[in-house]
Amino acid sequence: MVQVYIVVEGETELEFVKSLLNPEFFSSQNAYGNPVRLGLTGGRCGGVSFKRVREHLQSLTAQHKRKGVAITTMIDLYGRDGAWPREEEANAKVDPYHRVQVLEEGMTQSIQATNFIPYLQLHEFEALLLAEPTKLLDYYPHRESDIEKLVSLVQQKGNCELINSTPNGAPSKRIQEVIPEYNKVVGGNSTALNIGLKTLRERCRHFREWLEKLEAAIRAEDERLSP
């Protein structure tokens, strides 16, 4: 079985890997996802530094050079400290998909490991929940009229991954605006589970592309394990 180590930003992403990706994605690929929590010391106040991420990735790539291992990340584009590889070039890109592509290429160039697949979440975890906002009703049934505002927002933007990364406009802020009691770890992951992997893949292009890259990497490592 191929082992996939995933450097994740926090508790929410850790649970997402355990509760959704492992049973719905990795199990079908003859693989297992091992989330490694980043454990930020400064939280959102200091931003997510590439130095901290690189330390985790370099440690993992040094420990797991054997066959049958892939290494990736699941870190929000929003909330980084702004000092990542090729940051200036990325900031010049108007299209968020182009911006995140440049940053991920910079990560690859910095880590230089053939089994590393970088992934930055556009723009943060809550974008996945906006793939189908009505599923928030399963956890917050008394917020029906408020959640309709989120449905309208996604229709206006045309794509949940394009909902912006400004402090007041990030996906989590949009949800908290209409659901003040929103709990990211519990309510967030429950909603992601209710949406399901099929819908997430269909409606979140960058997320889908990440899974496709992981599928290819898993196949390659599986072949290397074959006698």
N, C-alpha and C positions, 0 to 999 in steps of 0.2 A: 504494500500500500504506500502510495506517495504521501509524504508529509509536507504540508504547506504552512509555513510560519508567517503570521500576519502581524506586523507591528501596528497596533491600533491606538487611537488617541485616548480613549478612556473606557469607563465601565459600560457605556451604551454600546459602543462598537464591539467590545468583548462579548457582550450578551448576544449581539446581532450575529456574530460568527457562530456562537454555540447553539443558539436557538433556531436560526434560520439557514445560514449558509451550510453548516455541517449536515443537517438532515435533508435539505432540499437541493443542495448543489454538490458539495464535496462527496457525499456518499454515492451519488450517481456516477462520479468520476473515478471511483476506486481510490479516493484520497481522503485525508483528514486535515481539517484546519486547526492550527494551534495558535490562538491569539496571544500576542505578547503585548501587555499593556505598557504604554509609554511612560505613564506615571509622572506627569508634568508637575514640576515643583512650583511653578509660578501661576499655573492655571491660565485663564484667559487674559489676566492682567498683563502678563509678560509675553503672551503669544507663544505659539509652538515654534521652537527653534529647530533649524535643520541640523545644528550641531548635536542636539539631543537625539534626533531621529537617526543621524548618521552613526552615532555611538552604538545604538541598538542594532542597526543593520550590519555594521562592521563586525560586531560581536557574533551575530547570527551567521553571517557568511563565513567567518573564521571557524565556527564550531561545526557547521553543517556543509562540508565540502563533498560529502559522500553522494553516491547516486540516490535518486528517489526523493530529493528535497528541493522545494521551491520556496522562495522568500518574496513577500510582497508587503504592501502597506495599506492601511485604510485611515487616512488623515484628512481632515477638512481643509479645503482650499481657504475658507474663511477662518481667520483667527491665527494665521501664522505670523511670525515676527517680521516678515518682509525682508529677510536676509538669506534667501535660498539661492541655490545655483541658478544663474540666468534670470534672476528676478527682474532686472531692469528691462531685458528683452521681452519678458512675459508681460510686464506692465504696459508695454507699448501696443499690445494686441487688444483690439476692441472686442473681438469674438471670444467669449469665455472658453470655448472649446480649444481655440488656438492657444490661449493663455495657459491653460492647464497642460496642454501638450508640451509646450516649451519647458515648463517647470518639471514635468515628469522626465523629459529627455535630460534635463540638467541633473536630476537625481540619478539616472542611469549612468551618466558620464562620471559622476562623483563616486558611486559605489563600485562600479566596474566588476560586476559579478554576473556570469552568464545565466544564473538561475534566479536573478532578481527581476521582478515585475513591479514597477512603481504604480501607485494609484493615489490620487488626490480626489476627494469627494467634492463634486460641484453641487452647491458651494459649501454645504455641510450635511450632516446626517439627515436632518429634517426634510431636505429636498426629496428624499425617498418617500417620506410620508405624504408629501404633496402630490405624489404620483396618483393617489386616489384619496383625497381628503375626506370623503364621506366615511371611510373606514375609521376615522377618529370617533365617529358616533358610537361605535361598539364600546369604547371606554369612557366617552363623555356624552352620554345620550341626551343630557339636558342642554346641550350646546348646538342643537340642530341649526337654528337660524344663524348663529355665529359662524359655524363651519361652512355655511353656504357662501360666506364672504371669501373663504379660502378657495372654494370651487371657482368662484368668479375670477379670483386672482390668477389661478393657473390658466384659465381660459384666456384671460387677457394677455398673459406672458407667452402662451402657446406651448410652454414646456417647463416642467417643474425644475429642471436643472438650470434654467436661466433666471430664476428668481434671485435677485442680486445679493451681493455680499457686504453691503453697507451696514454699519452697526444697527440701524433701525429697520433695515429692509431685508436682513438675512432670514432664511426660512424659519429658524427657531423663534425669531422676534415676531414674525407674522403669526405663528401659531399661538405664542404667548399673549399676543394682543387680543385674540378672540377667546382663548382658553387660558386664563391666568393661572389655573391650577395644573396646567400641563406638566407632567413628570416625564422627563426624557428617557430615563432608564426603563421605567415600568410601562407607562402609557405609550412611549415611543416604540419600544420593541414589540409590544402587543399589537400595535397598529401595523407595523411592518409585517408581522406574521399574518395578520388578517388580509393584508394586501396580497401577499404571496410573491414568490420569486418570479413567476411567469409574467405578472403585470409589471413588476419592477423592471424586468428586462425589456419589456415592450416599450415602456414609457420613459426610461432613463437611459439615454444613448451612451453616455460615458460609462455608466455603471455596467451596461451590457458589454461594452467593448473590453472592460476590465475582466469580466468573467470569461469572455472569449479568449483573451490572452492567457488566462489561468488554465483554461481547458487545453490550449496548445502546449503550455509548459508541463502540465500534468501528463499529457500523452507522451511528450518527449522523455520525461523522467521515468515513466512507466516502461517505455521501450528500453531504456538504459538498465532497468532492473531485470528485464527478461533475460533468461539464460541463452 
